Amino acid sequence: MTATPLLRLTAVHTHIGAYHILHGVDLDVPEGQVTMLLGRNGAGKTTTLRSIMGLWTVSAGRIEFAGRDISGAATPLLARLGIAYVPENMGIFGDLTVAENMTLAARHARDVDALDRARLEWIFGLFPALKKFWHYPAGLLSGGQKQMLSVARALIEPRRLILVDEPSKGLAPAIVNNMIRAFQELKDGSTTLLLVEQNVAFARELGDGVAVMDDGRIVHQASMASFAGDAALQDRLLGLSMAGSAGTPP
């Protein structure tokens, strides 16, 4: 890959209690691109995202963002640097309304009326259910609607880097396609994305590059085009094929 890495992990190790989860992760996330982090369940993908965000403390190695060492940096500092994180468990506030959840995610908006209206209408165009349930408690949304809200919170303000764990999980194919469009527009606007995704058709449609994890290590990193064209390599590393249409679950 020729693009300059915005995010770089070098020999990163992470322990969670007595368990050694990441075993020397080397990963480059090129600026202005979408990098898909793939791998079987338990390979260490979520731990990698959480280590980047400072939610797990790395025990060795270095994490750099825009040339700055952020190893061990506190999560609020990373947010101020322009990094957003969408966890797999969504992390929404169920007792707050959709509007209140979105306002909390907008660091520069003191109240709902201060939200960027143009950006909000763009989000509503992608996820109409959020406009419909704007004043509903987020805890009453369906699982798919909660996932939309979780992603929308990361989109409400411009971010330099967005980390997303399983964005298409629980979403209908039409909404998955809207999400692909949203991420493509973000990339075109100079946002860099690192996505963990099990829907390999989604990954193939959106990704510029791919990194494959196994047993806490990156075992392959290449362009998505070259990886998607090598069925034997996909089968060896993932145990599946990337054939199929975007928006169709694997």
Backbone as a ProteinNet text record, in pm:
[ID]
protein_1_A
[PRIMARY]
MTATPLLRLTAVHTHIGAYHILHGVDLDVPEGQVTMLLGRNGAGKTTTLRSIMGLWTVSAGRIEFAGRDISGAATPLLARLGIAYVPENMGIFGDLTVAENMTLAARHARDVDALDRARLEWIFGLFPALKKFWHYPAGLLSGGQKQMLSVARALIEPRRLILVDEPSKGLAPAIVNNMIRAFQELKDGSTTLLLVEQNVAFARELGDGVAVMDDGRIVHQASMASFAGDAALQDRLLGLSMAGSAGTPP
[TERTIARY]
84.1	0	88.7	52	136.3	94.7	-29.3	-74.8	-0.1	20.3	88.1	-0.6	53.3	-29.4	-69.3	-197.8	-244	-230.4	-253.4	-244.8	-145.9	-56.6	41.5	57.7	45.4	72.5	200.8	291.8	419.2	442.9	443.6	474.9	390.2	260.3	171.7	128.8	149.5	104.1	1.1	-103	-202.7	-236.5	-232.9	-276.2	-407.6	-498.9	-621.1	-620.4	-587.5	-566	-449.1	-473.5	-368.2	-356.7	-445.5	-451.4	-373.4	-288.2	-207.8	-285.9	-349.7	-442.4	-374.8	-303.7	-232.7	-85.1	-31	104.5	196.1	204.7	294.2	226.8	120.6	43.5	118.3	140.5	194.4	85.7	42.1	-70.3	-54.1	-67.1	-71.2	-210.6	-266.1	-395.8	-370.7	-371	-337.5	-440.1	-390.7	-477.6	-570.8	-697.3	-794.7	-847.5	-824	-870.1	-956.5	-1022.9	-1097.6	-1018.9	-975.3	-905	-997.9	-1015.9	-1100.3	-1012.3	-1046.8	-975.6	-1058.7	-1010.4	-1084.2	-1014.6	-1089.6	-1032.7	-1142.6	-1108.2	-1205.2	-1237.9	-1347.3	-1384.5	-1270.3	-1241	-1136.2	-996.4	-984.4	-851.4	-783.9	-861.7	-804.6	-845.5	-945.9	-984.6	-1040	-1136	-1195	-1091.4	-1006.4	-900.7	-807.6	-783.3	-699.9	-763.7	-893.9	-961.7	-961.1	-989.7	-994.3	-855.9	-752	-615.7	-581.1	-621.6	-598.3	-665.4	-787.1	-865	-828.1	-731.1	-689.3	-782.1	-876.5	-968.8	-902.9	-807.7	-715	-575.6	-494.4	-359.4	-263.7	-190.9	-94.8	20.9	69.8	178.8	315.4	316	440.7	405.1	501.7	479.6	442.5	408.5	385.2	265.3	180.5	68.5	88.9	89.2	110.1	-11.1	-50.9	-158.2	-104.6	-104.2	-50.2	91.2	170.2	308	328.2	220	227.2	209.8	292.7	281.8	161.2	60.9	-57.9	-68.1	38.5	38.2	7.1	-97.4	-133	-206.3	-237.2	-310.5	-452.6	-505.4	-641.4	-743.8	-852.7	-955.9	-1008.7	-1035	-1082.6	-984.6	-854.9	-755.7	-765.3	-783.2	-793.9	-916.4	-1025.4	-1144.6	-1115.9	-1040.9	-1007.1	-914.2	-837.1	-748.7	-824.6	-952.7	-1034	-1053.9	-1044.3	-1067.2	-1200.9	-1285.1	-1413.5	-1415.7	-1493.4	-1500	-1645.1	-1684	-1818.2	-1801.2	-1831.1	-1809.3	-1916.1	-1884.4	-1979.5	-2104.8	-2089.7	-2204.8	-2282.6	-2244.3	-2313.1	-2293	-2297.6	-2264	-2356.8	-2483.1	-2576.1	-2630.9	-2689.9	-2751.6	-2901.5	-2948	-3085.9	-3190.5	-3155.4	-3252.2	-3263.3	-3170.1	-3173.1	-3240.6	-3294.6	-3356.9	-3250.1	-3295.1	-3204.9	-3137.6	-3216.3	-3162	-3054.9	-3080.3	-2983.4	-2856.2	-2870.3	-2752.7	-2666.3	-2731.5	-2657.7	-2589	-2657.2	-2600.8	-2477.8	-2482.4	-2367.2	-2245.6	-2270.6	-2160.4	-2100.2	-2174.9	-2126.4	-2055.5	-1924.7	-1846.6	-1869.2	-1903.2	-1912.6	-2057.8	-2151.1	-2292.7	-2338	-2381.8	-2424.9	-2565.6	-2645.8	-2780.4	-2820.8	-2941	-2987.1	-2990.3	-3031.1	-3043.6	-2908.8	-2800.3	-2667.6	-2605	-2674.7	-2622.7	-2613.2	-2516.1	-2498.3	-2616.3	-2707	-2831.5	-2806.6	-2713.8	-2686.7	-2632.7	-2544.1	-2488.4	-2595	-2681.5	-2789.4	-2886.4	-2920.4	-3010.4	-2945.2	-2813.6	-2741.6	-2754.9	-2740.9	-2754.5	-2897	-2995.8	-3135.7	-3162.5	-3096.8	-3113.1	-3060.1	-2956.1	-2898.9	-2980	-3024.4	-3094.7	-3226.3	-3329.5	-3455.8	-3519.8	-3495.9	-3557.9	-3514.2	-3394.9	-3347.7	-3427.6	-3469.5	-3554.6	-3693	-3744.1	-3877.6	-3882.4	-3775.1	-3773.1	-3685.3	-3671.2	-3580.9	-3603.5	-3729.4	-3760.6	-3792.5	-3764	-3788.5	-3665.8	-3687.9	-3572	-3498.9	-3367.1	-3289.5	-3303.5	-3331.8	-3348.6	-3468.5	-3563.4	-3681.9	-3661.3	-3547.2	-3522.2	-3494.9	-3516.2	-3479.6	-3327.6	-3278.1	-3133.8	-3070.4	-3133.4	-3080.6	-3081.7	-3187.9	-3196.7	-3091.9	-3065	-2958.9	-2823.2	-2802.8	-2677.3	-2665.4	-2775.9	-2775.6	-2737.6	-2797.2	-2769.7	-2622.9	-2570.2	-2431.2	-2337.7	-2363	-2281.5	-2304.9	-2432.1	-2464.3	-2394.6	-2379.1	-2310.6	-2165.4	-2102.6	-1965	-1958	-2072.4	-2074.6	-2118.6	-2169.8	-2234.2	-2135.7	-2009.1	-1906.1	-1795.2	-1725.5	-1612.3	-1507.2	-1461	-1355.7	-1242.6	-1124.1	-1010.7	-998.2	-1032.5	-1024.4	-1144.2	-1210.5	-1322.4	-1292.1	-1302.2	-1287.8	-1427.4	-1463.6	-1599.8	-1591.8	-1659.7	-1661	-1794.2	-1791.8	-1909.3	-2024.4	-2004.9	-2110.1	-2235.5	-2226	-2344.5	-2422.7	-2375.7	-2439.3	-2583	-2676.8	-2816.7	-2892.9	-2831.8	-2897.3	-2953	-3066.5	-3125.8	-3037.1	-3041.3	-2954.7	-2965	-3085.4	-3099.5	-3024	-3027	-2955.9	-2805.1	-2765.2	-2623.3	-2571.5	-2650.1	-2609.3	-2599.4	-2690.6	-2682.5	-2555	-2519.3	-2399.2	-2274	-2272.8	-2161.2	-2147.9	-2260.9	-2258.6	-2207	-2249.6	-2204.6	-2054.3	-2000	-1856.6	-1778.3	-1832.9	-1765.5	-1760.5	-1870.2	-1872.3	-1776.3	-1766.2	-1671.9	-1528.6	-1497.7	-1363.2	-1333.2	-1431.2	-1412.5	-1390.6	-1440.9	-1420.5	-1298.9	-1208.1	-1078.1	-1083.7	-1188.2	-1191	-1131.4	-1048.9	-988.7	-1069.7	-1089.8	-1171.7	-1099.4	-1112.5	-1067.8	-1188.7	-1232.1	-1355.5	-1328.8	-1382.3	-1392.7	-1527	-1527.4	-1652	-1653.4	-1766.7	-1784.4	-1854	-1928.8	-1996.1	-1890.6	-1840.3	-1727	-1767.6	-1894.4	-1939.8	-1936.9	-1978.1	-1969.3	-1823	-1735.9	-1593.7	-1535.5	-1571.4	-1518.2	-1567.1	-1692.1	-1750.8	-1687.8	-1654.5	-1613.4	-1462.6	-1393.2	-1254	-1158.5	-1063.7	-950.1	-838.2	-822.8	-719.6	-775.9	-701.3	-746.2	-627.7	-655	-557.6	-628.8	-564.4	-624.4	-551.5	-629.1	-573.4	-592.8	-497.4	-510	-423.7	-485.1	-412.5	-335.9	-402.5	-343.7	-235	-226.7	-125.1	-188.6	-130	-166	-86.3	-156.6	-89.1	-88.7	-166.2	-168.3	-223.3	-156.4	-208.6	-181	-285.8	-274	-388.4	-391.9	-506.9	-627.7	-747.7	-868.2	-882.7	-845.7	-860	-779.8	-655.1	-573.7	-623.7	-666.9	-715.2	-846.8	-938.9	-1069.3	-1057.1	-948.4	-929.6	-859.2	-824.1	-749.9	-833.1	-916.3	-1008.4	-933.7	-821.6	-745.4	-691.8	-644.2	-592.9	-705.3	-820.2	-935.7	-972.9	-976.4	-1014.1	-911.4	-782.8	-678.1	-680.5	-703.9	-697.4	-829.8	-941	-1071.6	-1165.4	-1136.1	-1224.4	-1351.7	-1349.4	-1468.7	-1427	-1527.5	-1505.4	-1568.8	-1508.7	-1563.9	-1657.6	-1695.6	-1792	-1927.7	-2008.7	-2142.6	-2161.1	-2279	-2311.5	-2308.9	-2270.2	-2271.4	-2412.5	-2425.6	-2557.9	-2618.5	-2555	-2603.7	-2515.1	-2570.2	-2486.7	-2412.5	-2292.2	-2214.4	-2279.2
-118.9	0	125.4	223.7	340.9	458.6	462.3	575	577.4	697.8	714	661.2	580.4	532.3	647.2	658.7	750.9	685.2	554.3	474.9	361.5	342.1	232.9	162.5	31.7	-50.7	-128.6	-127.2	-196.4	-288.1	-417.8	-519.5	-502	-479.3	-452.6	-583.1	-587.9	-699.2	-645.3	-722.6	-685.9	-807.6	-788.8	-891.4	-845.4	-937	-910.5	-1007.7	-955.4	-1043.2	-1136.6	-1265.1	-1364.4	-1405.8	-1352.2	-1398.1	-1304.5	-1364	-1290.6	-1294.9	-1182.7	-1182.2	-1140.1	-1028.4	-981.5	-1016.7	-1077.9	-1133.6	-1062.8	-931.8	-859.2	-815.8	-736.8	-692.5	-581.4	-602.5	-500.5	-466.9	-341.8	-302.8	-159	-136.4	-1.6	27.1	142.4	187	312.7	300.6	414.9	527.5	649	766.2	775.6	810	828.8	701.1	588.7	461.3	389.2	282.4	192.7	62.4	30.5	-94.7	-188.8	-308.4	-408.9	-504	-522.4	-615	-742.1	-848.4	-973.2	-1081.9	-1187.5	-1300.9	-1381.6	-1503.4	-1590.3	-1536.6	-1584.9	-1545.3	-1577.9	-1483.6	-1504.8	-1474.7	-1418	-1391.9	-1271.9	-1183.4	-1065.7	-933.2	-934.7	-812.4	-706	-743.6	-646.5	-597.6	-686.4	-645.8	-544.3	-560	-463.6	-325.1	-316.7	-186.9	-127.4	-209	-159.1	-116.7	-183.2	-143	-8.1	13.1	142	254.3	227.9	330.9	347.8	271.8	284.8	218.4	139.2	69.3	-54.7	-112.2	-210.3	-149.5	-166.1	-110.9	-208.1	-159.2	-246.4	-274.3	-397.5	-437.1	-423.1	-410.3	-387.4	-337.8	-273.2	-224.4	-77.7	-29.6	113.1	132.8	228.8	269.8	417	448.2	585.1	632.9	755.7	820.5	952.8	966.7	1086.4	1117.1	1011.6	1026.6	1047.1	1049.8	1073.1	941.1	916.6	796	809.6	724.2	728.4	602.3	524.8	404.6	444.4	389.1	419.4	550.2	622.8	749.3	723.9	816.3	803.3	819.7	748.2	750.2	891.1	975.5	1112	1191.6	1172.6	1241.7	1195.9	1065.2	1012.8	1070.7	1087.1	1148.1	1291.8	1364.8	1503.8	1511.7	1406.7	1403	1372.2	1334.8	1309.1	1163	1077.9	934.3	898.5	829.4	782.2	630.1	572.1	425.7	382.7	286.5	227.8	83.4	53.3	-82.4	-178.8	-306.4	-409	-408.2	-376	-375.1	-243.9	-157	-32.4	78.8	50.5	151.2	270.3	253.4	365.9	381.3	496.9	523.6	500.3	386.9	343.9	434.4	502	588.7	725.1	758.1	886.6	870.4	978.7	974.1	963.1	931.7	930.3	1066.3	1172.2	1307.8	1334.7	1293	1316	1234.8	1112	1031.4	1100.3	1155.2	1221.3	1348.7	1421.4	1544.6	1516.6	1409.9	1373.8	1341.2	1283.7	1245.2	1364.2	1474.3	1594.4	1682.2	1678.3	1744.2	1895.5	1955.1	2101.3	2151	2061.8	2101.5	2096.3	2210.7	2215.6	2160.2	2162	2107.5	2061.8	2004.8	1948.7	2054.7	2176.1	2282.6	2323.6	2288.7	2327.1	2222.2	2111.8	2010.4	2065.4	2018.2	2057.4	2003	2092.2	2047.3	1979.1	2028	1966.6	1825.5	1809	1675.9	1583.3	1637.7	1557.8	1511.6	1597.4	1558.1	1452.1	1461.1	1357.7	1223.3	1224.5	1101	1048	1137.2	1093.7	1030.7	1081.8	1022.9	881.6	853.8	719.8	627.3	680.7	600.9	669.5	658	729.5	696.4	576.1	538.3	629.8	685.1	773.3	902.5	951.5	1070.9	1037.6	921.2	879.6	866.3	813.3	786.2	884.9	1005.1	1106.6	1134	1134.7	1168.2	1044.2	925.6	801.9	766.6	703	648.9	546.7	557.3	468.3	322.4	297.5	160	89.1	164.8	105.3	71.8	108.3	77.8	-70.7	-117.7	-255.2	-267.9	-390.9	-411.7	-344.2	-356.4	-292.2	-140.7	-85.8	60.2	111.1	33.6	70.8	71.4	-24	-27.1	97	136.6	258.6	379.3	388.2	500	500.1	383.8	374.5	426.5	387.9	435.6	584.8	628.3	769.8	860.7	816	899.1	927	828.3	847.8	940	956	1037.2	1181.3	1213.2	1341.8	1458	1432.6	1534.6	1478	1563.4	1514.5	1449.9	1334.1	1263.4	1232.6	1227.4	1193.5	1042.2	967.1	820.9	764.5	667.2	599.5	450.3	391.9	248	191.1	89.3	34.8	-116.7	-169.8	-314.3	-371.6	-446.3	-515.4	-419.4	-323.2	-224	-281.6	-389.6	-441.1	-542.7	-573.5	-677.2	-639.8	-729.3	-710.2	-616.3	-570.7	-475.1	-543.3	-492.4	-541.2	-501	-578.3	-549.4	-405.6	-347.3	-210	-111.7	-132.8	-44.8	-67.6	-193.3	-222.1	-142.7	-140.3	-64.6	84.3	136.8	277.4	303.4	205.9	222.2	220.2	133.6	132.4	269.6	326	458.2	564.4	556.7	653.8	646.4	525.8	510.1	552.7	526.5	570.8	723.7	790.1	935.9	992.7	926	970.2	960.5	849	832	939.7	968.3	1073.2	1209.4	1224.3	1348.5	1345.5	1250.9	1241.8	1179.4	1105.5	1027.7	889.8	844.5	712.1	616.7	492.8	397.6	265	208.4	72.8	-3.1	-103.5	-174.5	-322.7	-375.2	-519.4	-562.8	-665.7	-704	-853.5	-917.9	-1059.6	-1080.2	-979.6	-987.8	-961.4	-1069.7	-1053.8	-985.6	-997.1	-925	-774.6	-733.4	-593.1	-549	-633.2	-599.6	-582.4	-671.7	-664.5	-540	-503.5	-388.1	-257.3	-248.5	-121.2	-105.5	-214.4	-205.1	-168.5	-81	-56.3	-155	-184.6	-277.6	-374.6	-482	-584.3	-630.3	-651.4	-713.8	-832.3	-946	-1067.5	-1105.4	-1128.1	-1167.8	-1315.6	-1373.2	-1510.8	-1523.7	-1571.7	-1597.7	-1475.4	-1358.8	-1237.9	-1173.3	-1208.6	-1150.5	-1114.3	-1019.5	-994.4	-1092	-1177.8	-1280.7	-1248.8	-1146.4	-1107.4	-966.2	-880.9	-747.6	-715.6	-671.1	-647.1	-557.8	-528	-457.2	-550.5	-491.9	-574.4	-642.8	-572.8	-630.1	-758.6	-757.3	-877.3	-989.1	-954.3	-1057.1	-1116.5	-1029.4	-1078.3	-1165.7	-1150.3	-1230.8	-1361.9	-1392.7	-1514.7	-1604.3	-1687.5	-1772.2	-1870.8	-1922.2	-2019.1	-1954.4	-1829.4	-1758.5	-1727.6	-1687.5	-1661.2	-1786.8	-1899.7	-2025.4	-2063.2	-2042.2	-2078.9	-1989.2	-1859.4	-1766.3	-1749.4	-1758.7	-1730.5	-1850.1	-1948.4	-2064.1	-2034.4	-1935	-1898.1	-1826.9	-1798.5	-1727.3	-1589.7	-1491.6	-1357	-1337.4	-1443.4	-1432.4	-1395.2	-1326.3	-1285.9	-1138.5	-1089.1	-947.7	-874.6	-747.7	-664.3	-651.2	-651.8	-643.7	-779.2	-884.3	-1019.7	-1086.2	-1130	-1186.9	-1309.1	-1339	-1452.6	-1583.3
0	0	0	-79.1	-97.5	-9.7	36.6	117.8	251.1	303.2	432	544	635.2	746.6	839.9	864.8	968.4	1105.1	1106.7	1229.4	1205.5	1300.1	1287.2	1421.1	1419	1535.4	1508.1	1603.8	1587.9	1707.4	1681.1	1783.1	1909.5	1891.4	2005.4	2072.5	2202	2285.8	2385.4	2407.8	2507.7	2592.1	2722.5	2817.2	2880.3	2898.6	2974.3	3091.4	3208.3	3322.6	3293.9	3311.7	3289.4	3143.5	3057.8	2919.2	2826.4	2746	2647.6	2516.1	2479	2365.6	2235.9	2237.9	2118.2	2131.5	2027	2031.1	1931.2	1939.2	1850.8	1722.2	1734	1617.2	1543.3	1413.8	1324	1222.6	1221.9	1136.2	1091.6	960.8	904.8	852.4	889.5	839.6	756.8	622.7	537.6	548.1	544.7	556.1	435	461	355	293.5	357.7	305.1	408.2	361.6	448.8	458.9	579.3	603.6	678.5	625.5	688.5	769.2	895.7	983.1	994	932.1	923.5	1004.4	1032.3	1104.9	1169.9	1204.9	1271.1	1410.2	1468.8	1604.4	1700.5	1790	1887.6	1839.1	1718.7	1662.9	1727.3	1790.2	1855.3	1793.3	1705.9	1633	1727.4	1810.7	1903.5	2003.6	2050.6	2143.2	2077.8	1948.4	1876.5	1878.9	1848.2	1850.1	1990.2	2089.3	2226.7	2276.1	2226.7	2263.4	2201.3	2076.6	2011	2089.9	2136.5	2205.4	2352.3	2400.2	2538.3	2637.9	2588.9	2678.7	2738.8	2667.5	2723.4	2713.2	2815	2815.1	2747.7	2648	2580.9	2676.1	2672	2761.4	2695.5	2563.3	2490.3	2351.3	2286.8	2151.1	2147.4	2029	2006.7	1914.8	1949.1	1865.3	1830.6	1701.4	1655.3	1576.3	1601.2	1526.5	1473.6	1341.3	1276.3	1324.8	1342.3	1384.4	1532.9	1609.6	1754	1828.4	1926	2007	2100.7	2079.1	2163.8	2249.8	2256.8	2341	2485.6	2539.1	2676.7	2696.6	2588.7	2602.3	2651.7	2728.4	2780.6	2668	2679.5	2576	2547.6	2649.2	2618	2532.8	2554.6	2472.9	2328.5	2306.8	2171.2	2101.1	2173.9	2115.5	2073.8	2156.6	2122.8	2001.8	1979.3	1862.7	1733.3	1746.8	1628.5	1596.8	1699.8	1682.4	1746.1	1669.7	1721.4	1718.4	1809.1	1822.1	1834.3	1751.1	1757.8	1803.9	1930.6	1980.8	1932.1	1938.6	1895.7	1982.9	2112.4	2202.6	2195.9	2101.4	2066.4	2168.2	2297.6	2398	2403.7	2364.2	2370.8	2512.2	2539.9	2669.7	2656.1	2705.8	2684.8	2747.4	2857.9	2925.8	2860.2	2770.3	2701.4	2565	2513.8	2382.1	2273.8	2153.7	2039.1	2025.2	2037.5	2026	2131.2	2253.6	2361.6	2339.9	2289.9	2258	2152.5	2050.6	1944	1995.1	2083.6	2137	2222.2	2301.5	2382.3	2295.9	2177.9	2088.9	2016.7	2010	1941.7	2043.7	2042.5	2146.3	2151	2038.1	2031.6	2035.4	2062.4	2070.2	2215.5	2266.7	2405.7	2424.2	2316	2322.5	2182.2	2172.6	2045.3	1935.9	1972.6	1872.3	1812.9	1881.8	1833.9	1741.5	1717.6	1626.7	1484.7	1411.4	1271.5	1190.8	1149.2	1085.8	952.1	875	744.9	763.4	859.4	883.8	940.3	1024.6	1082.1	974	880.4	772.6	683.7	665.6	592	663.4	794.5	872.5	864.2	872.6	861.3	724.7	621.6	489.3	482.5	560.8	565.4	655.2	768.3	869.2	906.9	822.9	847.6	981.2	1033	1160.7	1273.7	1265	1372.4	1376.8	1260.3	1257.6	1311.5	1275.7	1320.6	1473.1	1531.3	1675.1	1750.7	1697	1749.8	1898	1941.3	2080.1	2164.5	2111.9	2186.2	2270.8	2386.2	2459.9	2373.3	2369.4	2282.5	2323.3	2450.9	2496.8	2436	2378.2	2317.8	2170.3	2114	1973.7	1954.5	1832.7	1799.3	1796.1	1790.2	1785.1	1665.2	1548.9	1429.3	1438.8	1498.9	1515.2	1614	1717.4	1811.3	1741.1	1650.9	1576.6	1487.7	1423.5	1342.3	1428.8	1547.6	1637	1679.1	1707.9	1749.4	1640.8	1517.2	1405.1	1383.2	1390.5	1366.3	1465.8	1588.9	1688.5	1647.4	1582.3	1536.9	1415.9	1346.9	1225.3	1248.4	1369	1389.8	1380	1401.9	1382.7	1294.8	1221.4	1142.3	1231.7	1192.8	1265	1168.4	1221.2	1134.7	1117.1	1221.1	1218.2	1291.9	1230.2	1295.5	1299.1	1418.5	1439.2	1461.8	1385.2	1395.1	1406.8	1508	1532.7	1487	1378.1	1322.9	1290.6	1201.3	1173.9	1111	1034.7	964.9	1047.2	1166.4	1247.3	1281.5	1248	1282.4	1191.2	1081.7	993.5	869	822	697.5	580.2	469.6	355.2	304.4	303.1	253.1	341.9	473	564.5	554.9	532.7	510.9	390.8	283.7	165.1	194.9	276.7	318.1	398.8	481.9	562.9	475.8	376.2	282.3	216.5	175.4	111.2	208.6	334.5	434.4	452.6	465.5	486.4	362.3	245	122.5	115.7	154.2	153.9	258.8	373.2	475.4	423.9	357.7	302.9	199.6	115.5	14.6	79.6	201.3	275.8	365.2	340.8	408.4	547.3	577.5	700.8	673.6	764.6	756.1	843.6	795.5	869.1	886.1	1006.1	1035.2	1085.9	1010.8	1040.9	1063.9	1172.9	1193.9	1137.1	1055.5	988.7	959.9	990	959	824.7	779.7	650.3	542.3	483.4	392	262.1	223	104.4	130.1	248.5	291.4	289.3	343.2	348.9	209.5	119.5	-16.6	-89.3	-67.1	-134.7	-88.3	39.5	98.1	112.5	138.4	177.6	64.7	96.6	8.2	37.6	165.7	208.7	309.5	333.3	427.8	510.6	639	728.4	793.7	792.4	847.4	975.2	1082.4	1210.7	1235.1	1306	1354	1478.6	1584.7	1709.4	1757.5	1750.8	1807.6	1725.8	1597.2	1509.1	1375	1305	1166	1080.4	1008.2	929.9	780.6	741	600	589.9	513.2	484.3	338.5	267.5	123.4	79.9	-49.4	-104.5	-104.1	-92.9	-96.4	-232.7	-338.1	-472	-485.3	-438.3	-451.9	-361.3	-239.6	-147.5	-196.6	-242.5	-288.2	-412.3	-486.4	-606.7	-583.2	-458.5	-427.8	-336.4	-396.8	-320.1	-231.1	-279.7	-200	-72.8	-84.7	32.1	130.5	80.1	167.2	245.4	176.6	241.9	348.3	318.3	413.2	536.9	517.1	629.4	703.2	629.7	688.9	689.4	605.4	595.8	521.1	430.9	355.1	227.9	143.5	18	27.3	-41.2	-43.6	-161.5	-229.7	-339	-282.5	-361.8	-318.1	-335.5	-304.3	-325.2	-193.5	-197.4	-77.4	-26	104	164.7	187.9	137	160.7	261.5	375	478.7	427	481.1	437.3	481.5
[MASK]
++++++++++++++++++++++++++++++++++++++++++++++++++++++++++++++++++++++++++++++++++++++++++++++++++++++++++++++++++++++++++++++++++++++++++++++++++++++++++++++++++++++++++++++++++++++++++++++++++++++++++++++++++++++++++++++++++++++++++++++++++++++++++

